[in-house]
Amino acid sequence: MEQEAHPGQQRNHLLLPALGPRGRHYVCGSCASFTNILVTFPIQKVLFRQQLHGVRVAEAVRQLQQEGLRSLYRGLLPPLLQKSTTVALMFGLYEDFSHLLSRHTKGPELLTCSMAAMLAGAAEAVFTPFERVQTLLQDHRHHGRFNNTFHTFQMLVRDYGVKECYRGLVPILLRNGPSNTLFFGLRGPIKQQLPEAQTHMAHLINDFVCGGLLGAMLGVLFYPCNVLKTRLQSQVGGDFLSSRQVLLTILREREGKVTHLFRGAHLNYHRSILSWGIINATYELLLKLMRLTRNMTLLAKPRAWPPS
């Protein structure tokens, strides 16, 4: 006779093995990003106005106040869909590519991990249309033209073709690959420099601090790429100007000072601390919980009696 397992344990046993050891990285990354977007979206909207118009924080906040609370979360759906997917790919594909490259190449681990991070970043760029739509919905100049996410996609594809959805692809590629490489390459060494954690809460704090510091550093380093991407994606129709042309135009508008490309970077710094702190801490917490649940499920797996 076989010992019966609890129904809840049976459901967990069916669900978690189906995800696979690396499949859990996709799920944890997506949930971590979803949590982060809900918390930090209003800050991102202030930052977007600074990137697009080069205004100061007070002016960006004043614009949002004038538009009212109803418009504050306008454009939320694209980043929810885009970031939940791309962060899932960032963590999941990094694990998959690392595993694949380590099996089929004999290069040093640093090179293998760097290549895996670059490939994961390039794959994320497939979802550029979500960033494109988010830019248009957040730009007050297009409020009367585009109603919501689905309407914006429909208008872009119908009037201009699929290519229009991929404006700003170049700066996104320039941002994603290198930033992923630095994130995964430095995450371990930074955490090792933090005080040794003795409790679950201490581990959570360390993960938050590690992710926040990395996110803030990378956010500032690649901030001009986001400024360029925002300007490119705010245009609807017309010629596809090169990134170099648009960058020179932005510099002329901002008195030729490179430092003016970093307007809003201080707010992005603080937002990135919160944002990537939440993502990294939530990701690690969910990953540990899923591993613990899987181990408990395997221990509770029914065994035949008497043993054969």
Beta strands, then each sheet from edge to edge (+ up, - down):
end
